[in-house]
């Protein structure tokens, strides 16, 4: 009999939910939350009752009895740094998500809501490959300034899901492969996966790796410091220049790659130059990941929304195909990735990971 899972992926102003039977999606809906509705809650954790009621109402309206659910799976949030895998939402996991042990974000509510709904119906709750997954090798943590160690910020859920999906497609195992996996979205992450561990990745948020549709990526440090002290920008304005207003948005006034492609096709030379720069920087990150794996690369996998962009993909193939074959998995499906994570544990394909208080 198929395993029926309820998947919960909270965002800042929405909660995406889905019901899967094994890996077949039978229902999904994005529940929108207005600014006015959320304004009455001081902390993100205070929203849990409000969001739980909306989820249960949506299921009821679509004739999905809670009692038909076999497992609840939530998007993992800001726990302590942990290895990748699927974790049961134990009391400790629930507590650390509720307090936001390493940060406040709506994704913290994923595991919290999964646990509360699961308790109501007597089933287990899990999270899978949360944003705090950190498997860096020790040398990858060292920067040239001891006060600023390199940290791991990566699209762990999609990266791991694609690695395992590719392994399954070729009849192999993720833990037997060396992969370079590239996530191309609003942010970009390029990770070296060695035998099931992401051992090196340029920090994908605010200051490393190639630029992206809305992030600046790595910058010349001296001029950046001078700009910070120029008096032209506040701290918050500088942060926005790094995340949200950087990259393509800064150069071309748009973070929509379709707009960029249209500019190029219309003969816009600046857009062509910025695109070429993006492909160059992205390819350099892929080449860097190959050196981390000592050239022993089984496959390069490219995923995310921009994996549909022909300018990007053709450019990366031209520069990187000599490293290893390239396989494209366009788009991303976090809901399916969460369902797959729980299913691997339920079927015994993987052992659940254990979260400790350390």
C-alpha positions in Angstrom: 0.0 0.0 0.0 1.3 3.5 -0.9 2.6 5.7 1.9 0.4 8.9 2.1 2.5 11.9 3.2 1.5 15.4 4.1 4.2 17.9 3.1 4.5 21.3 4.7 6.8 24.0 3.3 6.3 27.4 5.0 7.5 30.7 3.5 7.4 34.2 4.8 4.0 35.0 3.4 2.7 31.6 2.3 2.6 27.9 3.3 2.9 25.4 0.5 1.3 22.0 1.3 1.0 18.8 -0.7 -0.2 15.2 -0.3 1.8 12.4 -1.9 1.1 8.7 -2.3 4.7 7.5 -2.4 6.1 9.9 -5.0 2.9 10.7 -6.8 1.4 14.1 -5.9 -2.3 13.8 -5.4 -2.9 17.3 -4.0 -1.1 20.6 -3.6 -2.0 24.1 -2.7 -0.2 27.4 -1.8 -1.9 29.1 1.1 -1.3 32.8 1.0 -1.0 34.9 4.2 -1.6 38.7 4.1 0.7 41.2 5.8 -2.3 42.1 8.0 -2.9 38.5 9.1 0.7 38.1 10.1 1.2 41.5 11.7 -0.5 40.5 14.9 2.2 37.8 15.6 5.3 39.2 17.3 7.4 36.1 16.5 7.4 33.6 13.7 6.8 30.8 16.2 3.6 32.6 17.3 2.1 31.9 13.9 2.0 28.1 14.3 -1.6 27.9 15.5 -2.8 30.3 12.8 -1.0 28.3 10.0 -2.0 24.9 11.4 -5.7 25.9 11.3 -5.4 27.0 7.7 -3.7 23.8 6.7 -6.3 21.6 8.3 -9.1 23.7 6.8 -7.6 23.3 3.3 -7.3 19.6 3.7 -10.9 19.4 4.9 -12.2 21.5 2.0 -10.5 19.2 -0.4 -11.9 16.0 1.2 -8.5 14.8 2.5 -9.1 13.4 6.0 -6.2 13.9 8.4 -6.7 10.2 9.5 -5.6 9.1 5.9 -2.1 10.6 6.4 0.6 8.1 7.2 3.5 10.6 7.8 4.0 14.4 8.1 7.1 16.0 6.6 8.1 19.6 7.1 10.7 21.8 5.6 13.6 21.9 8.0 14.7 25.2 9.5 17.5 26.8 11.6 18.7 24.0 13.8 22.4 23.7 14.7 24.6 22.7 11.7 24.0 19.0 11.0 24.7 16.3 8.4 22.3 15.8 5.5 19.5 13.3 5.8 16.0 12.8 7.2 15.4 13.5 10.9 12.5 12.6 13.0 11.0 15.7 14.7 11.8 14.7 18.3 11.2 16.9 21.3 14.7 18.4 20.9 14.2 19.1 17.2 10.8 20.6 17.9 12.3 22.8 20.7 15.2 24.1 18.6 13.0 24.9 15.6 10.5 26.7 17.9 13.2 28.9 19.4 15.1 29.3 16.1 18.4 28.0 17.5 20.5 29.5 14.8 18.1 32.0 13.2 14.5 33.1 12.8 12.9 32.0 9.5 9.4 30.8 8.4 11.0 27.4 7.5 11.4 26.7 11.2 7.6 26.2 11.3 7.8 23.3 8.8 8.9 20.8 11.4 6.9 22.4 14.1 3.6 22.1 12.2 4.5 18.6 11.0 5.1 17.5 14.5 1.9 19.0 15.9 -0.4 17.6 13.2 1.4 14.2 13.4 0.8 14.0 17.1 -2.9 14.7 16.6 -3.3 11.7 14.3 -0.7 9.4 15.9 1.9 9.3 13.1 5.6 10.3 12.9 6.9 13.7 11.7 10.2 14.3 9.8 12.3 17.0 8.3 14.7 16.5 5.5 18.0 18.2 4.5 17.3 21.5 6.2 19.1 24.8 5.4 21.7 24.2 8.1 23.2 21.0 6.5 27.0 21.4 6.8 29.3 18.6 5.6 32.3 20.8 4.7 35.7 19.2 5.0 37.9 21.0 7.7 40.1 22.8 5.2 37.1 24.3 3.4 36.3 26.2 6.6 39.5 28.2 6.7 39.6 31.7 5.2 42.5 34.2 5.1 41.0 36.0 8.2 40.5 33.9 11.3 37.7 36.1 12.5 35.7 35.2 9.4 35.6 31.4 8.9 34.0 30.1 5.7 30.5 28.8 6.4 28.1 26.4 4.5 25.1 28.0 3.0 23.7 25.8 0.2 20.4 24.7 -1.4 20.8 21.4 0.5 17.3 20.0 0.0 17.4 20.3 -3.8 21.1 19.5 -4.1 20.8 16.2 -2.2 17.5 15.3 -3.8 19.0 15.7 -7.3 22.1 13.7 -6.4 20.0 10.8 -5.2 17.6 11.1 -8.1 20.4 10.9 -10.6 22.0 7.9 -8.8 18.6 6.1 -8.9 18.2 7.0 -12.6 21.5 5.2 -13.5 21.0 2.3 -11.1 23.7 3.5 -8.6 23.9 5.0 -5.1 24.5 8.6 -4.2 27.1 7.5 -1.7 29.1 5.8 -4.4 29.4 8.8 -6.7 31.5 12.0 -6.9 29.2 14.7 -8.3 29.3 18.4 -8.9 25.7 19.7 -8.4 24.7 23.2 -9.5 21.5 24.9 -8.2 20.5 27.8 -10.4 17.8 30.0 -8.9 17.5 33.5 -7.3 20.6 32.3 -5.6 23.3 29.9 -7.0 25.1 27.1 -5.2 27.8 24.9 -6.7 28.7 22.0 -4.4 31.3 19.2 -4.6 29.6 16.0 -3.5 32.1 13.2 -2.5 30.5 9.9 -1.8 27.3 11.4 -0.4 28.8 14.4 1.4 28.9 18.1 0.3 32.5 18.6 1.2 33.0 22.1 -0.3 30.7 24.8 -1.5 31.1 28.6 -2.1 28.8 30.2 0.5 25.7 30.8 -1.6 24.1 33.7 0.2 26.0 36.9 0.8 29.6 37.0 -0.3 31.0 34.0 -2.1 30.6 32.1 -5.4 29.4 33.6 -8.7 26.8 36.4 -8.8 23.2 35.4 -9.4 19.9 37.1 -10.5 19.8 39.0 -7.2 23.0 38.3 -5.2 26.4 39.9 -5.7 28.5 36.8 -5.1 32.2 37.3 -4.4 33.5 40.8 -4.8 37.0 42.6 -4.6 37.3 43.0 -0.9 39.3 46.2 -0.7 36.8 48.3 -2.8 33.9 46.7 -0.9 35.4 47.8 2.5 35.9 51.3 1.1 32.3 51.4 -0.2 31.1 50.4 3.3 32.9 53.3 4.9 32.2 55.8 2.1 29.1 57.2 3.9 27.0 56.6 0.9 25.1 53.6 2.3 23.8 52.4 5.6 24.5 48.9 6.9 21.0 47.7 5.8 21.5 49.3 2.3 24.8 47.5 1.9 23.2 44.2 2.9 20.6 44.7 0.2 23.3 45.4 -2.4 24.7 42.0 -1.5 21.4 40.1 -1.3 18.3 41.2 -3.2 19.7 44.1 -5.3 23.0 42.5 -6.5 23.9 40.5 -9.6 21.7 40.8 -12.6 19.3 43.1 -10.7 22.1 45.6 -10.1 23.5 45.4 -13.7 20.3 45.2 -15.7 17.5 46.2 -13.4 15.8 42.8 -13.4 16.2 39.5 -11.6 14.1 37.7 -14.2 16.3 35.6 -16.5 13.5 35.6 -19.2 13.9 39.4 -19.3 17.6 39.0 -19.7 17.2 36.5 -22.5 14.8 38.9 -24.3 17.3 41.7 -24.0 20.0 39.6 -25.5 17.8 38.4 -28.3 17.0 42.1 -29.0 20.7 42.9 -29.4 21.4 44.4 -26.0 25.2 44.2 -25.8 25.3 45.0 -22.0 22.9 42.1 -21.3 25.1 39.8 -23.4 28.2 40.9 -21.5 26.6 40.4 -18.1 25.3 36.9 -19.2 28.8 36.0 -20.4 30.3 37.1 -17.1 27.7 35.0 -15.2 28.5 31.9 -17.3 32.2 32.5 -16.8 32.0 32.9 -13.0 29.6 29.9 -12.8 32.0 27.8 -14.9 34.9 28.8 -12.7 33.0 27.5 -9.6 32.3 24.2 -11.4 36.0 24.0 -12.3 36.9 24.7 -8.7 34.7 21.9 -7.5 36.4 19.6 -9.9 39.8 20.4 -8.2 38.2 19.6 -4.8 37.3 16.2 -6.1 40.9 15.8 -7.6 39.3 15.6 -11.1 37.4 12.4 -10.2 34.0 13.6 -11.2 31.3 11.1 -12.3 28.8 13.7 -13.5 27.9 17.4 -13.4 24.2 17.9 -12.5 22.4 21.3 -13.1 19.1 22.0 -11.6 16.8 24.9 -10.6 14.7 27.3 -12.6 17.6 28.8 -14.6 18.5 25.2 -15.8 15.9 25.9 -18.5 17.9 28.9 -19.8 19.6 27.9 -23.1 22.1 30.8 -23.0 23.3 29.6 -19.6 23.3 25.8 -20.3 25.0 26.1 -23.6 27.6 28.4 -22.2 28.4 26.0 -19.2 28.5 23.0 -21.6 31.0 24.8 -23.8 33.3 25.6 -20.8 32.8 22.5 -18.6 31.9 19.5 -20.6 35.6 18.4 -20.6 35.4 17.9 -16.8 32.5 15.3 -16.9 29.2 14.6 -18.6 26.5 17.1 -17.8 22.9 16.2 -17.0 20.1 18.8 -16.6 17.3 18.5 -14.1 15.3 21.7 -14.9 13.2 23.3 -12.1 13.0 22.3 -8.5 10.4 20.4 -6.5 11.0 20.8 -2.8 7.7 19.2 -1.9 8.7 16.0 -3.8 12.1 16.1 -2.3 10.6 16.2 1.2 8.3 13.3 0.3 11.2 11.3 -1.0 13.2 11.9 2.1 10.6 10.5 4.4 9.8 7.6 2.0 13.4 6.5 2.0 13.3 6.1 5.8 9.9 4.5 6.0 10.9 1.9 3.4 14.2 1.2 5.1 16.3 2.5 2.2 18.0 4.9 4.7 18.3 5.0 8.4 16.9 8.2 10.0 19.5 10.6 11.3 19.7 11.4 15.0 19.7 15.1 16.2 21.6 15.7 19.4 21.9 18.6 21.8 25.7 19.2 21.2 
